[in-house]
Amino acid sequence: MSFPQKKWGGAGGGRGNFPQTPYIETLLDDRKLRLSAPPVGGRGRRPALFVTVVGGNPRINVYTEVDTDKNGGKIVAKKDALAFFQLLETLQHIIATPEESRWIMVNKLPVEREEGGGGGARREPEIDTKTVVGRDKDGVIYISVLSGDNERPKIIFQFGNQYYHQLARRDAPDVKLENRVISELAARAWVRLMRAATANILVDMAATKGAAKAAKKLAEGGQGGQGGQSGGGNYRMPDNVYAKSAVADTTSFDFDDDIPM
C-alpha cells in the first residue's frame, strides 16, 4: 500500500539539522476521530486532540484553540511506537481498574551537544511534553497533553458520549447512563481503534519505505550502501531519537501543579 504525500513537516517537522519528514495522510486524519473539550475560558472554539503518525513515529497532537497561545496553539507529544503502545496499555489498565488514578508519561527530546572537546559534551534530554491519563473521582477516564512550558493551557479531554451518538439501555432508553459506564466504553473503543489503526499504518509505512530503498538500490546497480561501516556516508540516527519516554503512577503524590483536577 502506498500513501499520498500531503506536505512537508505535518504534525512534526525537523529538528536541528535533520530534514523535515514528509507528512502522509492516514485514517487517523479523519476529524471524526478527534476528541474535544470545552473551550478554554468558556468561550471560543473547542480544543481538539488527535493522533498522527510521522516518519513511523506516533504523535498525540492538541490544538488549544486559544488565539494568544504559543506555537499557533499546538502541543505535540512525540513518541516512538513502543512508547505510544505503552500509553495505550496504561489506558487499558485504567479502564479495568475502578479506583481513581493518575498516570504520567514524560516525553523527552534530544538537545544539541555543548561545544567543547570531543565534539561537545553530551547533554541530558529535556522534557518536551507530558502525557497524562487517568480516572477522576467520578469514574470518568481522561487524557491530557501538557507542554513543558507551564504557561501553556492545560486541557483535559474526557472520554464520553459522542455528540451525535448516545448510548442507552434498552429497558430504560430515556435514562442517561452513568458517566463511569459511558467513559469506560468510550475509552475502550478509542484504545482499540488507535491500536489497530496505528499498527496497520506503521506496518504499511515500513513496507513502503523498504520497497523504496530496495528499488533505489536496484536502480543504482546494487552499489548503494557499500561505502563502509557507515553505509556509504549515511547518518544513522540514535535509537528512539524522537522521544525518550517513561510512565509512572502518580496516584501517590500531588500532581495538581501540572493539571487542574
MOTAUR-V445996 format. One record per run of one state. SS is the DSSP state (hx for helix, st for strand, lp for the rest). FROM is the first residue (numbers start at 1). LEN is the number of residues. If there is no record, write none. Layout:
SS_FROM_LEN, SS_FROM_LEN
//
This chain:
lp_1_4, st_5_4, lp_9_13, st_22_3, lp_25_2, hx_27_3, lp_30_1, hx_31_3, lp_34_1, st_35_2, lp_37_3, hx_40_3, lp_43_5, st_48_7, lp_55_2, st_57_7, lp_64_7, hx_71_3, st_74_5, lp_79_2, hx_81_16, lp_97_4, st_101_9, lp_110_4, st_114_1, lp_115_2, hx_117_3, lp_120_1, st_121_1, lp_122_4, st_126_10, lp_136_5, st_141_7, lp_148_9, st_157_2, lp_159_10, st_169_1, lp_170_2, st_172_1, lp_173_6, hx_179_41, lp_220_24, st_244_6, lp_250_12
//
